Amino acid sequence: MTSDTNSKAGAPISAPMPKDWIMAIHAYVPGKSKTDDGRSVAKLSSNENPFGTGDDARAAWNSAADSLERYPDSANSELREALATRFGLDPARVICGTGSDEVLHMAAGAFAGPGDEIIYSRFGFSVYPIATRRVGATPVVAPDKDYATDIDAILAQVTDKTQLVFIANPNNPTGTFTPRAEIERLHAGLPRNVLLVIDQAYSEYLAPEDDDGGLELARTQPNVLVTRTFSKIYGLAAARVGWGYGHADLIAAMNRIRQPFSFSIAASRAAVAALTDTAFVERSAAHNVEWRGWFEDQIAALGNKGLRAVPSKANFSLVLFEGETSAETAYKGLMDAGYIVRWLPGQELPHGLRITIGTPEEMTGLIAALRKIVGAS
């Protein structure tokens, strides 16, 4: 027998009622692919690889055209073995997902729920509050330190309700980096029952000396999970391949709620091939260092116009508009000029534009357009 009244409010029920915590979610908004008037222009809004996809990965993807009727391997065995070989890991402790987003959601789903708290930094990745609210947990936002993660601020937010801490390193959308000693200090300051999730989506853009030690912590500590993706430097954003690494007990719990089939056979083959295409990765990383540095220098030269680039270790730069020209004005002006970037009012950054490091032609053209917009040329 069904009731025709809402037991919470005494009002008639006319449709299924979503949970309050679901209705509190602000849905993820991806970077635009076209202008507001439908034009396809230079897309610098989603942190994609300007070189596209490596030839080896593309050929591996195409090799799966005769397997469309087959389910992919639910265990992702080939990719887990390839990841273990590449990074010196135990394949049994690797978990795969539809992008690292799914792995982040699995972490929240396995270890938090109603009455629990999940901490992340202000200006952190927008998936963190979604993953938190999706399971009915309470998001706790730690203050930033000039747009960067503040370890002391995170530790100050820990209570007996804290179940999980998300930290992106480098951080998205600010590009800021937390060094190894600070990551270790964060882990040491957390209770052993709190899971530390280190989101390393942009780790391949770091210099070797900037290794934050996350994978080593995940190898040796029972409460650390590292997540990574093939969407960025490997140029496989459309394939939606992500993975995580942690203690066997963490992975076992997350596997209980993992989708039985995530990415396709083609995606898996492309990811395996991408792992061994070191020339493509090295070329992409070197290009990023060169042109990110050039771009930040160009923004610094516009400091008298109120522009500032937050120092970045990722494949994008967050440009702050602190003068007469607003970020919204620049966003619309760049779109008119043929460049789509990411304006971030929904992430408390109405004065910021996140700009992907693109090709030389895209970066020089964007700077020329931006100089005109702010009245510097």
Sequence and secondary structure as in RCSB ss.txt:
>XXXX:A:sequence
MTSDTNSKAGAPISAPMPKDWIMAIHAYVPGKSKTDDGRSVAKLSSNENPFGTGDDARAAWNSAADSLERYPDSA
NSELREALATRFGLDPARVICGTGSDEVLHMAAGAFAGPGDEIIYSRFGFSVYPIATRRVGATPVVAPDKDYATD
IDAILAQVTDKTQLVFIANPNNPTGTFTPRAEIERLHAGLPRNVLLVIDQAYSEYLAPEDDDGGLELARTQPNVL
VTRTFSKIYGLAAARVGWGYGHADLIAAMNRIRQPFSFSIAASRAAVAALTDTAFVERSAAHNVEWRGWFEDQIA
ALGNKGLRAVPSKANFSLVLFEGETSAETAYKGLMDAGYIVRWLPGQELPHGLRITIGTPEEMTGLIAALRKIVG
AS
>XXXX:A:secstr
   SB TTT  B  S    HHHHT        SS TTS   EE SS   TT S HHHHHHHHGGGGGTTS   TT
 HHHHHHHHHHHT  GGGEEEEEHHHHHHHHHHHHH  TT EEEEETT  THHHHHHHHTT EEEEE  BTTB  
HHHHHHT  TTEEEEEEESS TTT     HHHHHHHHHHS TTSEEEEE TTGGGS GGG  SHHHHHHH TTEE
EEEESSSTT  GGG EEEEEE HHHHHHHHTTS SS S HHHHHHHHHHHH HHHHHHHHHHHHHHHHHHHHHHH
TTGGGTEEEE  SSSEEEEEE SSS HHHHHHHHHHHTEE EEEGGGTEEEEEEEE   HHHHHHHHHHHHHHTT
  
